Amino acid sequence: MAKLNIAPTKSNLLAVKEQLAVAVDGYDLLEQKREILVMELMHMIEKVRLLEVEIEKTINSAYPALKNMLLTVGGDRVEHIAHSIKYDFKMKEKSLTAGGMSFKSIEVQIPKQQLFYSYLGTFANSDKVTVEFFKLLSLLTELASIRTVVWRLAGEVKKTQRRVNALDKMIIPQNRETKNYIESVLEERDRENVFVLKSLKNRKSK
């Protein structure tokens, strides 16, 4: 690692020592931040995994229910019931905190289920299909929200890791090498000064 291109003076030595201390402290803080972010990221990934398992179970229940309804009442009747159902879904921005950081995400508010069709000419599986797909929709929106945070959290981990690497592989070694170089030059100068002073003293005594 090449040292900094500065003059080997005492003032520069003090400046380099200060920069080195700041870099070391910064490295320690960033390393702690990285560890916290990684732990939080793993936690969020586990939440995603559990949600995906729940979604898979709900899909395995919702689509057979829809298929059974189609077979029972027919496609035309299902389409008629579907057109009679109208829900307003509200979306809003929300903040999620992960690893001590705030992330923006989207929340979809699932409306309460209502009866939009007459009991006459309908079947119990109509309600089952509605319940199952409402559950599926709720899980999917939750998954989308968490995945958004996971992507941003992963990006923050990557950014922090780059900073840690820069401090560890470049800035800290460069400052240490510069500090050692200036100290060695100053020590050599001190030895030369002592030698000159001794020589002058010896000449005077003679």
HUJONOR-V410164 format. One record per pair of residues at least 24 apart in sequence whose C-alpha atoms are under 6 Angstrom apart, sorted by the first residue. I is the first residue (numbers start at 0). GAP is how many residues later the second one is. D is the distance in Angstrom with one decimal. If there is no record, write none. Layout:
i = <I;I>
gap = <GAP;GAP>
d = <D;D>
This chain:
i = <0;2;2;2;3;7;19;26;35;36;39;61;64;65;68;84;104;105>
gap = <173;171;174;175;174;174;155;137;63;62;59;70;64;63;56;31;40;39>
d = <6.0;5.2;5.6;4.8;5.8;4.7;5.8;5.9;5.9;5.2;5.6;5.0;5.7;5.7;6.0;5.4;5.9;6.0>
